[in-house]
Amino acid sequence: MQHLVFVYGTLRQGESNHHLLEHSELLGSHQTLPEYALYDLGAYPAVIPGHQTIRGEVYLIDNQTLSELDKLEDVPVEYRREQIETPFGLAWIYLYQDASNLESLIDSGDWRQKV
């Protein structure tokens, strides 16, 4: 089975975990509706419900890749998956579970523009 996934942090092209998507098809860039907030956790970002648009990429992935991403994101402990609308169809997005320890909001909504 094939899935779509929206990635906004270390899974994006040129980032540290992108190798997990090396056999997946990049469908294109996407910016979410203003329904989220992006935070910097140091080595990786966290997205929670909020009022920002988040920039990222949408990939077509298989079941094995989805399973690997779930392990990376520690689903359902650290993150959970929800679906969002994209121009390519419904895509999974990983949402952070514990908003209580989030301090560094990334105002741009883009992990690559953390400043």
Rosetta blueprint (number, residue, H / E / L):
1 M L
2 Q E
3 H E
4 L E
5 V E
6 F E
7 V E
8 Y L
9 G L
10 T L
11 L L
12 R L
13 Q L
14 G L
15 E L
16 S L
17 N L
18 H H
19 H H
20 L H
21 L H
22 E L
23 H L
24 S L
25 E E
26 L E
27 L E
28 G E
29 S E
30 H E
31 Q E
32 T L
33 L L
34 P L
35 E L
36 Y E
37 A E
38 L E
39 Y E
40 D E
41 L L
42 G L
43 A L
44 Y L
45 P E
46 A E
47 V E
48 I E
49 P E
50 G L
51 H L
52 Q E
53 T L
54 I L
55 R E
56 G E
57 E E
58 V E
59 Y E
60 L E
61 I E
62 D E
63 N H
64 Q H
65 T H
66 L H
67 S H
68 E H
69 L H
70 D H
71 K H
72 L H
73 E L
74 D L
75 V L
76 P L
77 V L
78 E L
79 Y E
80 R E
81 R E
82 E E
83 Q E
84 I E
85 E E
86 T E
87 P L
88 F L
89 G E
90 L E
91 A E
92 W E
93 I E
94 Y E
95 L E
96 Y E
97 Q L
98 D L
99 A H
100 S H
101 N H
102 L L
103 E L
104 S E
105 L E
106 I L
107 D L
108 S L
109 G L
110 D L
111 W H
112 R H
113 Q H
114 K L
115 V L
